[in-house]
């Protein structure tokens, strides 16, 4: 069974094929209006979402399928103590494919290990968000015409920004990718992304604290909000929440052909005046999310019918002496088997959340 838990669950060619299929859907909407007739999508959203949940719902409806599920875990059997694994086993009896968003990191991966239908990770804590990554790739393709040889500036919350982590992983497969990391010290990109992705795949990157000094060299500016819900200390959030605000003065420093992306929702990191700039692509990005999720679900359901095997086995290693120190990981919140993988650098990391094992 093929699932999408992490961007690396798709090869570069498969990723390109899904983006190409999304472009064909955009050009030929009627052609796909009954492509998933009789199929049912279950949306299991354990934390609040507007764009992602409605995007999945709209995508399946435009494919001619139906949607069921919940948008509030408190209205489900989760409130009675049901585990992720049991919920997925039950819902798999009613649906052909499941999209899951969870505040616990690694929950979708755990779900995929027992599910008899494809699982799509719609965001797990601050870990990964692969369908947002597909959305970003489609958006950059439509805005700039290509994905190779791009300089991408990631600005804001790079520590907890799951969309940032996922996009950097995906862009590691494209030639000539350069990354500029624009963040305060408290919100810098996690080391495992820098070492296990950027260094491993030869992505040129540098860390800066000033947005203005790099605006002129960027092909893409990926803005992120500082996520209040990820902070245990609210005073720490208040101190960094307004560290970067994109306005027309900063946009005047950018290339004429450049794209501003944002996974949304925004708070105040992009001034409303920027919305009128033709380089502001973030609302077009939202609609692209629907089309690419249509392409993804169509593909996963086709693979399920064909009995496609997983791309990899996650290189699981037996390490009973190790523990995951991440309190937000599924292995520390539910009764699941602790699993680890050994990186090329010789570091053991939790299979579910990528945290360095102890």
Secondary structure, 3 states (H helix, E strand, C coil): CCCECCHHHCCHHHHHHHHHHHHHHHHCHHHHCCCCCCCEEEEEECCCCCHHHHHHHHHHHHCCCEEEEECCHHHCHHHHCCCHHHHHHHHCCCCCEEEEEECCECHHHHHHCCCCCEEEEEEECCCECHHHHHHHHHHHHHHHCCCCCCEEEEECCCCCCHHHHHHHHHHCCCCCCEEEEECCHHHCCCHHHHHHHHHHHCCEEEEECCCCCCHHHCCEEEECCCCHHHCCCHHHHHHHCCCCCECHHHHCCCCCCCEEEECCCCCCCECHHHHHCCCECHHHHHHHHHHHHHHHHHHHHHHHHHCCCCCCCCCEECCCCCCECCCCEHHHCCCCCCCEEECCCCCEEECCCCCEEC
